[in-house]
Amino acid sequence: MTESQNPAESSSSNEEELSKAVDEALADIVDKDPVAVLTEDLQRLTAEYANYRKRVDRDRIVDREAAFALVMSELLPILDNIERADEHGELTGGFKAVADQLSAVTERLGLTKFADVNVAFDPTIHEALMHETSPDVTETSVTKVLQPGYKFKEKVIRPARVAVADPE
């Protein structure tokens, strides 16, 4: 707005421009075939609905995987206890069969355990609880797994808790 224009003149010029734009849009609609206008509207609506369905399906998959991951994370202490019992030789008979079934079901659903030693330390999948230096390593490496980590379909549910060694 220039200094010579007052707000009332500016408002009326904006109204005139808006009115002119509306008239042009209405003229375009009137000039078009009504069937063509309705066909365009239907095509636009069909495309919006297809996009909506794709988004809902994608969200449904994400929500389902999040629910599975939550259930799997609640099972981790049970799996840890089963592993400790097996290490101490206390897992025998019917309890061993149940533990094996539970492990098989969780694996089939996508839960994988990782607990590698002598690999490079990766902070995205490892949590360092102990640290030392060693002349035997050339990069920061995992020397001992204190608690295994778990992934559910490539998403880390619990990082492996490890001891690491840095080069001297």
C-alpha positions as CSV (number, residue, x, y, z in Angstrom):
1,M,0.0,0.0,0.0
2,T,1.4,3.4,-0.9
3,E,1.3,6.4,1.3
4,S,-1.4,8.0,-0.9
5,Q,-3.8,5.1,-0.5
6,N,-5.9,4.9,2.5
7,P,-7.1,1.6,4.0
8,A,-10.6,2.0,2.6
9,E,-9.3,2.3,-1.0
10,S,-7.0,-0.7,-0.5
11,S,-9.9,-2.8,0.8
12,S,-12.1,-1.9,-2.1
13,S,-9.4,-2.7,-4.7
14,N,-8.8,-6.1,-3.0
15,E,-12.6,-6.7,-3.1
16,E,-12.6,-5.8,-6.8
17,E,-9.7,-8.3,-7.5
18,L,-11.4,-11.0,-5.5
19,S,-14.7,-10.4,-7.3
20,K,-13.0,-10.5,-10.7
21,A,-11.3,-13.8,-9.8
22,V,-14.6,-15.3,-8.6
23,D,-16.3,-14.2,-11.8
24,E,-13.5,-15.8,-13.9
25,A,-13.7,-19.0,-12.0
26,L,-17.5,-19.1,-12.4
27,A,-17.2,-18.4,-16.1
28,D,-14.8,-21.4,-16.4
29,I,-17.3,-23.6,-14.7
30,V,-20.3,-22.3,-16.7
31,D,-18.3,-22.7,-20.0
32,K,-17.4,-26.3,-19.1
33,D,-19.7,-29.2,-19.8
34,P,-21.5,-30.1,-16.6
35,V,-20.7,-33.8,-17.2
36,A,-17.0,-33.0,-17.5
37,V,-17.1,-31.0,-14.2
38,L,-18.8,-33.9,-12.4
39,T,-16.4,-36.4,-14.0
40,E,-13.4,-34.3,-12.7
41,D,-14.9,-34.2,-9.3
42,L,-15.5,-37.9,-9.3
43,Q,-12.0,-38.6,-10.4
44,R,-10.6,-36.3,-7.7
45,L,-12.7,-38.0,-5.1
46,T,-11.7,-41.5,-6.3
47,A,-8.0,-40.5,-6.1
48,E,-8.4,-39.0,-2.6
49,Y,-10.2,-42.2,-1.4
50,A,-7.5,-44.4,-2.9
51,N,-4.8,-42.4,-1.1
52,Y,-6.8,-42.6,2.1
53,R,-7.0,-46.3,1.9
54,K,-3.3,-46.7,1.2
55,R,-2.5,-44.5,4.2
56,V,-4.8,-46.4,6.5
57,D,-3.4,-49.8,5.3
58,R,0.1,-48.5,5.9
59,D,-0.8,-47.2,9.3
60,R,-2.5,-50.4,10.2
61,I,0.7,-52.4,9.4
62,V,2.8,-50.0,11.5
63,D,0.4,-50.2,14.4
64,R,0.3,-54.0,14.2
65,E,4.1,-54.2,14.3
66,A,4.3,-51.7,17.2
67,A,1.9,-53.9,19.2
68,F,3.9,-57.0,18.4
69,A,7.1,-55.2,19.5
70,L,5.5,-54.2,22.7
71,V,4.4,-57.7,23.5
72,M,7.8,-59.1,22.6
73,S,9.5,-56.5,24.8
74,E,7.4,-57.7,27.8
75,L,8.5,-61.3,27.1
76,L,12.2,-60.5,27.2
77,P,12.7,-61.0,31.0
78,I,11.0,-64.4,30.7
79,L,13.3,-65.4,27.8
80,D,16.3,-64.2,29.9
81,N,15.2,-66.3,32.9
82,I,14.7,-69.3,30.6
83,E,18.2,-68.9,29.2
84,R,19.7,-68.6,32.7
85,A,17.9,-71.7,33.9
86,D,19.2,-73.5,30.8
87,E,22.8,-72.4,31.5
88,H,22.6,-73.8,35.0
89,G,21.1,-77.1,33.9
90,E,17.8,-76.5,35.6
91,L,15.7,-76.6,32.4
92,T,14.7,-80.2,31.9
93,G,11.7,-82.3,31.0
94,G,8.4,-80.7,30.3
95,F,9.7,-77.2,31.1
96,K,12.4,-77.6,28.4
97,A,9.7,-78.4,25.9
98,V,7.7,-75.4,26.8
99,A,10.8,-73.2,26.7
100,D,11.7,-74.5,23.3
101,Q,8.2,-73.8,22.0
102,L,8.2,-70.3,23.4
103,S,11.6,-69.6,21.7
104,A,10.3,-71.1,18.4
105,V,7.1,-69.0,18.5
106,T,9.0,-65.7,19.2
107,E,11.5,-66.5,16.4
108,R,8.7,-67.3,14.0
109,L,7.0,-63.9,14.8
110,G,10.2,-62.1,14.0
111,L,12.1,-61.7,17.3
112,T,15.9,-62.3,16.9
113,K,18.5,-62.4,19.6
114,F,22.0,-61.0,19.0
115,A,25.0,-61.4,21.3
116,D,28.2,-61.4,19.2
117,V,31.6,-61.1,20.8
118,N,34.7,-59.6,19.0
119,V,32.7,-57.4,16.8
120,A,33.0,-53.6,16.4
121,F,31.0,-51.7,19.0
122,D,27.9,-50.1,17.5
123,P,26.0,-47.7,19.8
124,T,22.8,-48.3,17.9
125,I,22.7,-51.9,19.0
126,H,25.0,-52.1,22.0
127,E,25.0,-50.5,25.4
128,A,28.4,-50.4,27.0
129,L,28.3,-51.2,30.7
130,M,32.1,-51.9,31.2
131,H,35.1,-50.4,29.5
132,E,38.8,-51.3,29.4
133,T,41.8,-50.9,27.1
134,S,43.5,-53.7,25.3
135,P,46.5,-54.1,23.0
136,D,44.7,-56.9,21.2
137,V,42.1,-54.7,19.5
138,T,42.4,-52.1,16.7
139,E,39.0,-50.5,17.2
140,T,36.5,-50.3,20.0
141,S,35.2,-53.9,20.2
142,V,32.8,-56.0,22.2
143,T,34.7,-58.3,24.5
144,K,31.9,-59.8,26.6
145,V,28.1,-59.9,26.3
146,L,26.5,-59.3,29.7
147,Q,22.9,-59.4,28.4
148,P,21.9,-60.3,24.8
149,G,20.0,-57.8,22.7
150,Y,16.9,-58.4,20.7
151,K,15.5,-57.1,17.5
152,F,12.0,-57.3,16.2
153,K,11.9,-57.1,12.4
154,E,15.1,-55.0,12.2
155,K,14.0,-52.7,15.0
156,V,16.1,-52.9,18.2
157,I,13.8,-53.7,21.1
158,R,16.7,-54.0,23.6
159,P,20.3,-53.2,22.9
160,A,22.9,-55.8,23.9
161,R,24.5,-54.9,27.2
162,V,28.2,-55.4,26.7
163,A,31.8,-54.9,27.9
164,V,34.0,-53.1,25.4
165,A,37.7,-52.7,24.9
166,D,39.5,-49.7,23.2
167,P,42.9,-50.0,21.6
168,E,45.8,-48.8,23.7
